Amino acid sequence: MTSFLTELQRRNVHRAALFYAGAAWLLVQIATQVFPFFDIPNATVRIVVIAVVVGFPFAMLFSWFYEWTPQGIKLESEIDRSESVTKQTGKTLDRWIIAVLALVVVLLLTDRLTPSKAAAGLADKSIAVLPFENLSAEPANAFFANGIQDEILTGLARIGDLKVISRTSTQRYSSRPGNIAEIAKELAVAHILEGSVQKSANRIRVNVQLIDAATDNHLWAETYDRELDDVFAVQSEVAQKIAASLKAKLTPAERVALTTSPTANPAAYALYMKARASSGQMSRQEIDQKIAIYREAVALDPDFALAWAELSRYASVAVWGGYGDDQLALEGQAALDRATALAPELPQVAKARAVFLYYGRRDYAGALTTLEPVKKALPGDFDVWLLSGLLERRLGLWQQAVADFERARLLAPKDDFVIFTVAATQALIGHYDAALALLAETRLGLDADVPSALWIRPQCLWVLGRLDDAEQTLAQMPAGLPAVQSLQGLQALYRRDYPVAIEQFRKAVASKADLDWDLSFSSYIPARIEWQLRLAMSEQLAGATEQARADYEQVKALATSALAVKQKSANPEAAWRSAMAIALAGLGETAAAVEQAQQAIATLADANDALEGPGWQYYLAVTYAMTGDAAKAVAILDRLLHRPSSLLTVELLKLDPIWDPLRQDAQFRSLLVEGKAKTAAVAAP
């Protein structure tokens, strides 16, 4: 073995390997950086990488069998040892190795030490498209302004070399604001596009102007007077001109996507734009409206793949939200099949498939795999990154989820749902201070605009044991909202102020609000069900036994009625069974309560869902605690304390009266001491 290693050194094989590795790395870097500039396909880069990998063993064999001599290359076996010049060749190779390694170091240091230049390059290629002004005389044509803005955004979002702010973040601004520089700063972009649209009969006029936000200079302005049939060409030309003005590099695939019309039917395309132009709110009315319009579009053009894909996507969303029935689910699947048959290569079709797998099949891993190439094809679509993060949370890929949510927030910095999702995810992994810091930059979670987000600020403070801060936060919220009343009830309950807790919970329950939010049974049943259970508990603790019994009986009756009807999925059934279990436990029906709680877990096909799983375990622990089985309750709590998504800490265990039945249990007391370390471990990044 020693002689073999000595021979390797004598023949300079080790030097050849080092030189080859350095030179190959440089060649790959040149290919990946320079080839795209000349629109050389990515396949060529892959060929270069494969070639250098495959070439390595051949290079090593060559250096073993051959020697470079003053007379040229000769077989090593033909050279007399006394005439060998391997030492001189080795010195030459050393000089070449030093030169190559020096180049490698320079490239690495340049990449590491000049991030600001790269960031500046990205900022130079950033743009926000403000709402287009509607100049049409007929109100029915107003959607054209939003539709054209949205389609220009969609085209720009395909370009990987651009940063494009989503419409959900720009729609709050006016069409022609006077404070361009301020808006650009808020959205972190260098350029603003303004525009107006006027539709009259079968003609359309589109005015656009690209503005340098730093100087307020108009880089270019254009007016397009076209037939309505030519509206896609206008959008395509605008997107391409913006890309050229910002010196964005377009790949061949991006160029084809920008210039390929999705349909030859102008009326179908107008309907498609109308559906996309409506607000981004996911209300039942909004979703039903979009589905109806997409149905009209595909009726006019049965070969309109994008419309089929969007019809499938919103059908999946409707079924997941409980708005759609089995028939709509089948329609959504058929629409996806049609879109796939027409245009299997379209990233929007793959996106629709990912949504279908997520919402229609709960196949989170399959959906995420389907979405991976979509992120490359639609790098500027914030919704793709948001969906990816939602899937990663379900799979327990928390850090990847945070990264994708942050990417979505970069593209949609003013989107309330994106901000809420980032903050909620930080809270779910125990980064409560980070969540609060993000929320401190906005009014989100304080105003009535997004009631589903109201819980997050006080919850982050409660798990940290900061009741006084939570009191101040609740004081900033609109007091008359049922959601706020329920939060004030929890605050009073944690302070052991049972009369105030009863008053607030009673108001919230009496409102009959149908609010669904993540804090209560994973939003599968109305939040007022949990409010009424908390009301009954408060009454029980205050000594109002009969009233508590009446409230528990009412929840039991509601759950019994709901479970008598076939649920749309296992999750609402699990939610009702969990609520039933707690109500039965409050009524003293121990065996029935435990049976319902265990059946709730058994019902779930995805009980190991990393996002919702801890919630179902939490309700099982509550049932065990209320029925006197401390050992099982503590065992579950012990697991939840070091599991993301539980929103459970030692501080909250100390505060919440729901755990009072466990206070005298030795294992529970030990958990309150030992659990601090486990909670800290969850919070670690």
VOTI-686542 format. One record per atom (N, C-alpha, C): x, y, z. Coordinates in pm, whole numbers, plus 50000, padded with zeros to 5 digits. Layout:
! residues N
XYZ...
***
This chain:
! residues 685
500844987950000500005000050000500875012650000501965011950083502855023650093503515026549960503925015849890504585017749761503615023649659502325019549667501325024949574501135039949596501055044049724500895058249754502125066149709503295059949728504535066549685504545068449534504035058249463503995059049317502985069649270501875070849345500895081349312501545095149320502325097049426503005109849443504055112049335504815101349302505865102749202505285106549066504125100749034503515103248903502635115848904502605123049017501845135749028500335134049014499845121949047498405119649034497645128449133498165130049256497475138249357497415152849313498525157449246498535171349197497525172949083497465162848997496515163448885495085163948936494805156249044493455156049101493075169749157494035176049228493765189249287493575199749178494425199249076494305208848966492975206948892492605194248867491355191448795490155196548874490155194149006489015198349090488845213449086489965220849100489885235449097489445240748962490035235148855489685239748720488235236348687487785224548730486395220548704485425229748776485755233348898484865242448974484755255848902485905260948856485885273748783485055272748656485185261548585484435259748461482935259548487482525252648593481095252048628480575265848666481385273548741480975287048778480785295848655481705294648560481595302548437480325298648361480065285548356478885280848283477595285948346477505285148478476265289248545476065304348543477145312048538477025326648542476945333048403477675327548308477785333948177476755328648077476505315548078475605309647978474225316247976473575318448095472245324648092472245338448026473365345648037473445359047979473265358547827473725347447765473615345847620472425336947582471485334947680470285326747657470625312447618471805307647663472165293547640471305285047732470625274947684469705267047767470385261147890469565259247996470095253248119470615239148096470075232347994470525218747966472015218547932472505229247872473935230047839474785230547965474285238048066474995238648194475065224848257473945217648250473935204148307474925195048234475025196848104475975188648026477405191448071477705204348096479045208048143479345201448277478385201848368478575195948501478805180948490477975174348410478115159848392479465156548329479875164648234481145162148165482335162948259482355173048346483515174348436483525163248540482325158648581482285147648678482755134648613482225131948493482605119748423484085120148384484595132148356485975133248310487005130948419486615131948546487585130948655488345117648655487645106048655488425093448658489325091848536488885096848419489725095848299490975104448313490815116248375491975124848398492965118248491492435111448595493335104648690494065092948623493345085448539493985074448467495065079648372494765090848308495725096848216497005100848290496845106848407498025111348483498815099448537498165087948553498865076048601499675069548487499075068348372499695060848262500605069348172500445082648176501215091048084502035101348161503085105948095503925116348154504195126948048504175139348093504455150548003505965153048002506585151147887508035152547875508345163847777509615168047772509985178347672509705173947529509645160847505509385155747371507885153547346507055156747448505615154847433505095144647533503855140147511503235130547603503685116447566504165109147670504615095447649504025086447757503905073447721503495063747822504545063047930504125062548055505055062448167505935050048162505395038848112506145026148107507285026548005507225036047911508255037047807509405046147848509315052247965510315062148005511245055848110512505057448089513485052848187513415061848310513455055348427513325063048551514395073848562515555070848509516645080648520516385092948434515495091548332515195102648243513865109548277513175104248379511845109748415511975124148464511005132448424511005146548465509775149548552509315139348625508095141248705508285151848812509525153448862509745163848963509535177748904510105179848786509925192848722508455195148685507805184348634506375185348601505565188548725505955182448837505245184848963505325199449004506535205448986506685219549021505825228548931505765224748803504915232548710503445231548751503055219048785501665217148829501365224948956502355225649046502165233249170501835247749138502575253349040502325267349004500915269148947500505259448863499155260248805498085258548914498325249549007497375247349117497215260049200498365266349229498315278849307497515289449232497715290349102496985300349022495485297549023495115284749004493695281149002493055283649138493755279349245493205281349379493085296149413494025304049363493935318649386492675324249321492385319649199491155324049131489915319649208489945307349259488815302349339488595311049461489675314149533489565322549654489025336349619489525342249510489055355549469487555355349442487105345149369485665344149338484835342449464485315333949555484565331549679484505344149765485635351049777485665363349857484795374249794484845375049662484015385049593482545382549619482165369749611480755366149636480355368849780481305366149873480995367650015481005382150060481905390050008482115403550059481355414349984480625410649879479885421049805478385418049798477735415049914476295412549911475505425049879476035436749919475275449049896475115451849747476145448149668476045450349524474975441349464474915428849511473885419749462472515424449502472415429149626471125434149674470695446349594471685454849563471365466749484470875462749347471495452049289471045447349159469605442749162469245435549268467865431049283466935442849298467345452749378466495464549401466285472149271467335473049188467215480049060466175473348969465975460448987465045452948904463765449648980463325458949062462105457049141461055466949098459795462649104458715471149054457405468049126456605478449143455225477049192454305482949087453275475649053452285480248956451065485149033450845498249032449725503949106448405501049033447285501649106445995499249041445805508348919445365502648811445135510548690443825518448706443875530948662442695539548670441685535248563440435534148604439375530448511438765542948450438925544748321438375556448251437165552748166436695540348179435545535848100434275542548148433415546248055432165552948090431165543348153431185530748108430215521048159430785513848281430035513748393430505506948515430815492248493430095485848400430295471548377431685468548322432355478748268433685476648212434815479448313434445482648437435455486548536436465475448562436025462948549436945451848582438135451248487438015457448367439125456848272440385463248329440225474048405441395480748461442145471448556441395465048649442025455648742442555443348669441785438948570442185426848498443485428648421443625440048355444855442448279446035444348373445825451648484446885452848584447335439148633446355430548662446675417348715447425408848613447035409648488447695401648386449115406548357449325419648364450695424848351451545419948467450975420248587451685415048705452015400348688451045392848637451245378448619452405375748522452455383648414453545382148320454895385448381454945396448455456195400548518456645390448624455675384548695456005375148802456665362448749456545360048620457205348348561458705350548543459145363048547460545366248517461375365048645462235355348649463015352848770463975363948806464325372248709465295382948733464645395648786463335395248811462615406848863462015404149000461915414549080461135414049203459855422049177458715415149184457425421349149456495420449268455995431749313455105432149429453695427749389453065419749472451745414249440450655424949440449555421849372448425431049367447775432549504447855422149587447255423049720447935433849805449175437149770449895447449846449795461249782449445461849653449385474849586447965480249574446965471649594445595475949569445095486249669445805488249778445395498249877445785512449834446625513449732447055526749687446155531749573446155544749553445365550549446446115549149313445405551649203445985549749071447085559949039446885572249084447875582649055448215590249184448955584049273449295590549400450385601049379450475610349469451515620549458452785616749530452725606449613453875602849696454555590149646455015590449523455625578649461456815573449542457685582649586458895578449660458525571549790457505576549857457075570549985456505556549964455685555049859455105541949829456205531949793457165536449712458275527649673459065523149796459245532149891459965528550013459185518450094457865520350105457035510950180457055496950119457105496549986457075483649917458465478449883459505486349915460895482449891461145479449743460765489049656460995487549513461655500149459462235498949340462915510349276462055516849169461025509649122460225514849011458725513049039457965522248982456505521948993455915522648853454915514348828454195515148701452785520448728452425531148662451075536748668450375534148535449055533948538448355531648413446885534948422446265535548307444825537648300444275529348185442995525748196442355517348094441005523448059440735524247931439435529047885438905519447779437755513747806437125504547711435875510947655435735510547525434555515947459434215506947342433005501347350432575491847246433625480847231434195479347112435145468647089436585473447085436815485347141438175490747143438615493347287439915493447303440475495647437441705504447425441845513747519443015522547523443705520447658444985517447652445775515247774446935525147776447005533247878448135542447899448985537248013450275536247994451175531748101452395540748105452965542348224454205549848238455035543748351456295541448321457235535648417458025546848482458055546948616458645558048690459795553048777460905560148773462015557748865461645564448997461405556449100460885561849225461855571349294463155569049278464145577349346464185591549290463995592849158464115605949094462775611449047461745602949047460415606548995460455608948844461505604448778461605605848633460795594848564460165598348453459445588748372460415582048275460655569348297461605562148211461025560148072459745557548065459045557047937457545557347961456825561447861455355561547864454855557147728453715550447729453195545147604451675544847609451065547147494449625545947480449325535347375448455525847412448095514947321446615516347286446335518747160444965519147109444755506647025443975497347075443825484547006442375479947003442155470046916440895462746921440885454147048439705451447099439595443447220440225429647202440155424547079440735411347052442245411047076442855422847080444305423847088444795426947230443925425447331444265429647466445435421747523445525408747492446645400747543447975405947488447995409547361449225414647300449695427347369448745435847409449105448147482449785444547613449185435547689449755431447817451145425347799451285417347697452565411047669453625421447633453275431047549454225441447509454655449847628453705453347716454035461347834455005453847923454705441147949455565433148036456975431947979457075429647849458395428347785459155441547786458435452647767459115465547766459625469047906458835465448010459295467748147460555459648173460535447048133461705438348154462935444148084462755449047963463875454947890464375467647957463445476048005463835488648070464605486048199464245475448271464925472248397466115463048375466415460248247467565451748210467465437848273466255432848277466035419348330466315409148221467025398648258467335388048162466165378148157465675375648037464585366148016465145353047964464755342048026465115328947973464235326147851464625316947767463775313447652462365309447695462265301947805460945297547852460105309447897460735319047963460015330948007459535339247889460365339947787459985347747668458785341347597458815328047588457695321047525456415323047605456525322147739455335323747824454725337647810455565347847794455065361547783454375364147648454705356447549454185359247414453145349347366452835339347447451855329247407450485332447465449525334847378448165338147423447495325647480446825326747595446225314947657444955310247587444355318747506443125315047435442975323747311442315318147211442035325847089440655332047094439945330047206438585335147220438585347747306438415359647249438485372147327437435372847439436235367747413435185368247515435545359347634436115347747607436535338747716437665345147796438585351847724439695358347794439205369947880438205377247831437625388147911437015382848040436335371348032435765365248152436865360848248437925355148192439065350848273439665362748349439825374048279440345386048344439375391048451438075390048425437075394548521437155386448650437325373448637437445364948756438705368248834439795370048765441065372948832441095387048890440295396148831440305410148875439555412349004438685402949042437935404649166438885404049284438435408449398439305409649515439875396149556440945396449632441595384149675441005378149800439875383349848439255377949969438685364049942438945354850032438485341150015437145338850085436215348150070434895346350127434105336550040433055331250097432225321750021431645328449897431165340749913430575347949801431605350149690432825353849730433895356449632434265343649556434395332749628434775320149566433685315249471432425316049516431315311849430431285320049301431555333149314431545341949197432645338149099433835335649150434945331749062434635318648989434115308949061433795296049001432785297748888431755305948912430715308148811431305314548685432215324248703432805331048586433715321648508434505313548580435385304248509434565293848433433425290048487432545280748414432115286948282431775299748285431385306648161432535307048062433755309548114434915310648025435195297547953435165286348025435455273547960434295268947872433105274147899431975271047811432185277647675432755289747675433035296747550434245290847478435235286447554436435280447494436805267947573436335256347530436635243847602438115240247604438925247247523440365244447519441185254547600440515262047685441165272647764441755266347891442995261847882443615254247992443725262348121444125275248111444285283448231442975285048306441875286748232440565288148298440155275148365440425263848300440145250948364440955249348493442215253348488443085252048606442555260548721442135272948691441615281648796440275276648850439445271248762438185265248807438455253948905439425245548874439785234548964440315239849097441155249949087441785255249209440745260749306439815268549256438815274449344437765264349389437515254249308436635243449353437255236149472438565233749465439275227149576439215235649703439415248849687439355257949801437955257849863436915257849777435545258049826435215245349905435655233949854435385221349923436115220950056437355225450059438125225850184437445234850287436935246350240436305255850332434905252150372434385241050319433035236950355431975243550271432375251050166431405257850082430885248749971431655238549938431305230149824430905216149866430095209749780429635196249808430445186149726430035173549733430745162949660430725165349510429625171149461429515173849319430565183949273430775194349355431785204349321433185198149326433395188949421434695182249430434975174449301433965167549251434125160049126434355169549008433645180949009433835190748903435255196348905435775198749024437135203749036438155193948983437945180949013438875170848964438795169648811437565170248759437405169448614438045181448544437915193448606438535205348549440055204048547440615198348653442055196248659442505186248552441735175648535442075165748432442045172048293441055180748270440945187348140442135196748117442485204648220443615213848209444915206248182445075195048249446285186948233446365181148092445225176748042445205171047906445535181747802445085193947825445305204747729446725210347735447245212347858448545219147872449285213747994449785201547986450465195748103451725203148145452275211248053453525218148084453315231448156452095236448163451855249548224452065249048375452835258348432453035258448577451735261248653450825268848591449545271648657448725258748674448865249548581448175236748591448775228448706450105228748715450765221648827450375227848961450245241048962449825247949084448415243449124447515242449026446155237749054446175223349106447085215249051447185201449099447685201049243448635209549276449125210049414448005214049510447185223749469446045227949552445065216449568444815209249458443885197849464444405187049559445695184049549446275173849637446235178249783446435191149807446405196649942444985196349997444085203649931442745205649985441795194049956442005187449842441095176749806441495163049856442815160849872443305147549911444105147550041444425159250090445305160450208446625152850188447055152550065448345146450031449385157650031449865160950151450745172450166452095170150099452635158250114453935155350054453845155649901452785149549847452605149549703452395163549648451645171649720451395185449678452695193449677453515191649779454765199149787455715195149674455765182249644456605177549533456115183549401454815184049383454235189749261454565204549249454665211249363454865225749363456305229949338457265221149360458675224949349459025231049213458675224749100459015231148971458215243948946457055245449010456255257548993456985269449053457675267449163458425278349226459515283649133460055274949050461075279248954460435286048833459255281148793458595286748675457865299848704457375301348828456655313548868457305319548992458565323848981459305328349099458735340849163457985348949088457435361249143456015360149190455435348049189454065345849235454095343049386453735353049465453815351349612452935339949659451825337449589450885327149630451515313249624452455311249532453145298349521454015296049645454735306449686455595305249804454755303649930453635310449935452735309250050452205294950060451755289549947451235275849945452315265949985453525268149938454635259349974454865259350124454845271250184455035272150329453915265350406452685266650359451555260250426451715245050424452185239750312452405225350302453545220850392454605228750395455765225150478455395225150626454515234150668454055233850808453345220750839452515216250747451785203750768452745191950784453875192650714454845181750715455895183350823455785194050903456745196251011458065202050965458105207350843459325213650790459275228450825459445231550952459135244851003460085255550951461375252850948462325263050903462155265950753461895255250675461635257450533460365265650514459365262950599458115270550591458345285250619459125288250722459425302250755460135309050638461085301950577461835307750464460905310750346460005301550317459085303650204458065314650236457615315250361456695326050399457385339650389458645340150426459385352750415459565356750269459745346750182459825349650039458485355349991457395349650039456065354750003455895369050055456395371650175456245385150234457095395350158458215391050103459035399950020458245404749899457425395849844456645399049725455285405149758454835403149882453535408449924453675414750063454455425550072454795431150203453615437350278452515440150209451365446350275450155437050280450345424550248449255414850249449025409950392447845412750447447565409450586447665394550614447165386450520447205372050544448635366850547449475372050460450875367750458451565371750588451355384150632451965388850756451485380350874450175377950878449605369750985450215355750984450355349950863450875336350853452315335550900453125345550865454525345850913454555346851066453755356051120453735357951266453225345451337452145339651285451585327651347452575316151345453305314751235454285303951225455435305951324455875318451338456905321251439456395317451578455135320451606454565316851736454475301751751454085294851646453915280351652455225273051681456345278951642457635272551671458285278351796457515286151871458005291252000458735304351994458775310951877459445323851864458425334951889457915335652012456815344752043457245359452033458435362352078458915376252071459085380651925459545371451839459685374751697458325377451635457335369551673455975371751622455435385251667455645388551793455165401351845455885413051779457185411451753457955422151688457435424751547457115414151474456575415751339455215422651344454365418451436453025424251447453075438851492454125442351566454255456151615454405466151501454795461251382454965470051267453635473251199452555466551241451275468151173450155469851277448935471651226447745471651311447055458051306447655448651235447065435451221446875428951359445705423551381445415417251510444885426951613444685439451574444125449451665442795455151613442625455051482441435460951421440425450151382439235454751349438155445551313438265440451170439205445951092439305442350950439555427350930440405421651015440735407351002440465400751138439195397651168438865392151301439555378951330439865371151225440505358151247441925359551302442485371851296443865374051344443915379951484442765382451544442745389651672443395381751786443405368651776443875360551887445395360551904446145363651799447565360451801448365368951900448075381851910448855390152003448655385852148447405385152197447255380952337447775366752363447615357752264448085344052284449605343752304450325351552224451785352052239452175357552376451395366652428451685372452560451285362852672450185355752655449755346352759450765334952775451265329552663452205318352676453515322852739453775335852738454955341252805454645345652948453375344052988452975347753123452835362753144452695370553037452655385253047451215390253045450515388053155449095391653162448875406753154449755414453214449575429053212449705434453069450685429352995450845433552856449645429252772449135417252801447955412452728446755421452756446645426352881445555435452918445625448252834446825453652820446995465852740446685463352593447065451652542446785448352403445285447152379444585440352469443145438652454442405451952460442975461352535442345474552548442385482252416443275478352324443385485152195442435479352090441745468552124440865461852028439435466952041438635466051934437225470251940436435461552037435995467252147435425459652258434145452252223433395456952125432095450952096432135438352013433305434851959433395422951874433315410151959432525400251916432465387651991433835381252011434685381951909436015376051922436805382752033436725396052041437435403452145436835400352282435515399152288434855395752415435335382152465435505372552373435995359352414437425360252466438265368552402439645370252447439685377152583438815386952603438725393452734438255383452840437385374252798436945363652890438105354852931438955351052835440125342852867441085350252959441295363052931442165371153015441655371253159440345373353176439755373453310439855359653375439695349253295439785335553348441195332753398442195337253322443575335253365443895343253491443185354353511443375362253633442485357153748441725346753720440795340853819439685350753858439355359453764438245368853785437025362753716436385353253783435335345353720434095353453682433645363153762432465371053721432685378353588433865384353571434155391353445434275381253330434895369953357435015359653254433645354953209432755352553304431385348253271430685358753186430815371253225430155382053153430635382953008431945382352988432495383752854432185371552767432335359652822432025347652744430535347052708429695351452800428245351052774427895360452659428535372352656428285381652546428735375452413429925369352414430465363452291429565352252239429095343652330428235332352291426885337352241426345347552308425025352852271425015359052133426175363052083426235369551951425925359951838426005346851865425785336551761426765338151644427925343951672428915346251566429385333051507429585332951375430045320951306431545321551275432265329151355433695330651331434415317251348435225313851249436095302151258437515307251272438215302851377439615307051387440475296051443441755297251414442685286351441442775282851588442475292351675442625290151818441575280451872440495278251799439395269851848439135258251754439465246051799439205233851724439685234951579440845241151562441485242451430440555248351325439595256251370438665263851286437665255151210437495242451249436555233751177435115235551222434905240851341433555243651389433565257951444432385264251460432355278151506433095279951639433825291051648434595293851769433705295151892432435299051872431535300751987431305287752063431585276252001431455263552073432475262952186433715266652155434735266752260434465277952360433945289352314433605300052406432565295252508431595287452461430565282652554431125272452652432075264252608432735255052700433535262652806434195273452764434925281752860433955289052954432805293052901431775299252985431315289553093431035277153054430595266953150431655264553256432915264053215434005262053311434075273653410433945285953359433985297853446432835297353547431665293453499430495292453589430725281753694431325270653654431615259753747432585264453856433625271553815434605276453911434025287154003433025294553950432385305054032431285299554121431005286454110429975280254195428595280354134428455285254009427145285453942426955272053872426765261553950426765247853900425655245253800424445249953831423305247253743423475253953607423935266353610424145273353485425245266753403426315262253472427385255253402426855242553337426025235353411425455222953357424615225853233423855236653236423005240153122423855243152998424965250053018425825253252904426515240752849426965232052939427555219452892426525211252815425295210952864424235203452797423945209152659424025222352647423755228552517424835224952415426095224952459427175220952368427025206152331426665198152428426445183852402425355181952297424265189652310423165188652213423595193052074424355203952067424845208851937425765198551872426645192651951427565182651898426815170151853425835165951931425045154051896424315156251764423735168251750423025171551627423965171851507425145177651525426115178551415426625164751375426875156151473427415142851445426375133451385425095137251396424045129051337424025130451185424695140851136424775143450992426175139750944426285133550828427595129850774428415142450746429595143150808430475154650790431215153750658431645165450607432335165850477433715159250483434305158950602435615152450617435775148150762436875141350789437105136250924437395147351023437935158450978438365168951070437215175951142436145180051072435005185651146434405175551244434385162851204433875152651295434745151751421436075152151400436985151751515436765163851605436525175451544436295187651623435035186451707433945181751646432695180151721432845169651831433565158851803433745148551906434605153852022435595161951991436415167952097435575177252184434725185352120433835194252195432865186252280432315175652221431405166752295432115160752416433365156652398434115150352508434255159952626434595172452599434775182252707433445185152775432365186152694431045188452753430635176852843430865164652796430535152852876431375152253003432655155952991433515156253110432995166353211432535177953163431965188053252430705183453320429975174453252428735169053309428985156953397430245152853408430575141453493430405127953427430165127653297429985114953225431355110253176432125105053269433545102153246433795092453132433175080853137433445070553037433075075352897431935081852885431485086752754432405097752703432895106152795433795116952756435095111452698435695101852768436945096052721436745088852588435625081952575435335074952449435265084652331434575096052351434465105852243435835111952210436635114952312437955120952289438865111352213438835098752250439685088952182439185086352039437855086652023437295084651890437645096251798437755108251856438135119951776439515117751715440455112751793441815110051743441785098951639441005088351669440945076951578440305080651445439435090751446438715094951324439655101051222440725107251270441585115151182442515106451100442445108550968443365101350880444765107250889444835120150924446125126950932446365132351073446175123651172446365127751312447795132151339448735127951252450135131851269450475144751196449475151251140449655164351078450385173351178451575178151137452415185851230451775198951272450865204351190450205216951224449025214751317448135205551283446915203751361447025192751468447945183451448448045172051539448115175851687448985185451725449055189251867447735194551922446945201151839445655206351886444705195351927444645184651846443775173451883444285166652009445585165552026446145159752149445845168552270445835181652248445505190952357444105188252411443125186652322441745184252369441625170652437442415160952393442435147952461442995149552602444055157452617444625159952750443635167252840442895176852785441875184052863440835174152915440395165052828439395155152868439925146252979441165141552965441765133253071441865141053202442265153753194442395161853316441045163653383440005166553305438675168953362438045156253417438465144653364437895131953412438775125253517439845131953561440635127053672441765117553637442085115753511443175106853472444445115353454445055118953567446205127853566447385121953490447615109053505448785102853442448765104453291447595101753230447505102953084447555117453041446935126253117446945140553082448365146053085449105142753191450465147953206451385142353098451185129653063452015123652958451855131152826450615134852794450375142352670450975156352680450755162952793451295176552811452815176652803453425166252856454885165152850455355165052705454645157752620455015157352478454745170752410453625176852443453245189352377454185200752410454785200552529455665211452568456895212552479457305201652419458465202652330458115198652187456875201952150456445199452013455935212451952456435216351835455925228551771454425227551745453795239051736452375240551702451445238051820451975235551938451085233152052450635246052119451435256952102451155269652170450965267552319451785258652373451685255152515453035257452581453005264052697454215266352775453915263752921454965262853000454805261253145454025273053202454305285053154453605296953204452105295753182451715290553066450275289153038449665277953121450415267353145449925256753232449645261953373450475271253417450275277153549449065286353553448825293453441447755303253438446375297153421446255287253335444945282553289444255273653393443075277653440442335269453538441895255953483441975254153351441555241453294442425229953346443635233453395444545223253447444485222353600443545228953661443425228353808443255214153862442545205153794442435191553847443765184353861444825189853798446145183353803447075189653905446665200453969447595208354052448235200154164447525190454218448075182654330448855170354285448885168054155449575156254104451085158754101451845149154155453295150854165453955151754028453475143853932454065144153798453805157753732452625163353754452305176353695453195187153756453375186553889454255196353954455675195353900456125183053879457465181053825457555186453682456465184853608456425189753471456575204853465455995211853561456085226453563457515231253586458325222653650459725226153673460585221753556460445208953518461285203353413460885208453274459625212353259459125216353128459745229053075460315237353162460915249953116462035247353017462845237353045463965234252955463455229152821462375221152825461825215752700461205226752617460515236052682459925247152609460995255552543462105257852614463215265652558463795258652437463835245252441464385237752329463525239352205462205239952223461295242052109461535255752047461755265652133461905279452085463225281952014464185273152034465495275351972465395274451820466005283851747465915283551600466685271851542
***
